[in-house]
Amino acid sequence: MSSCPGKNSWPELVGTNGESAKTTIERENPNVGAIVVRDGTPVITDFRCDRVWVWVNSNGRVVRAPTIG
């Protein structure tokens, strides 16, 4: 369980369009910024309450449940 404010996980967005998922995440938790990233791309691994990685495949579909981090 995260100590970050607001909703912190969006498993229901797996399989949806990444840009739509970004909009949904930022609407449901205005404390975060969602960043759409192609699956396998290296990213910073520090934990931040104001960031959500939205991992997408080559078709732009979410492949992992977006979570705060």
C-alpha positions, 0 to 999 in steps of 0.5 A, a space after each residue: 500500500 502506497 503512502 501517496 495521496 489519492 488513487 495509486 493503481 489503475 489495473 483496469 486500464 491494461 489493454 486500453 490506449 496509452 494516451 487515454 489512460 494518461 488522461 484517466 489517471 491524471 483526472 482520477 488523481 490530480 496529484 500525479 503526472 502520467 508519462 506514456 513510455 514504450 515497454 522496455 524503455 529504460 526509465 529513472 527508478 526512483 520512487 515518486 508520489 507524483 509520477 505514473 509510468 504508463 507502459 505501452 506496446 508498439 500499438 500504443 496499448 497499455 501492457 502493465 497496470 499503471 501505478 504510482 512510482 
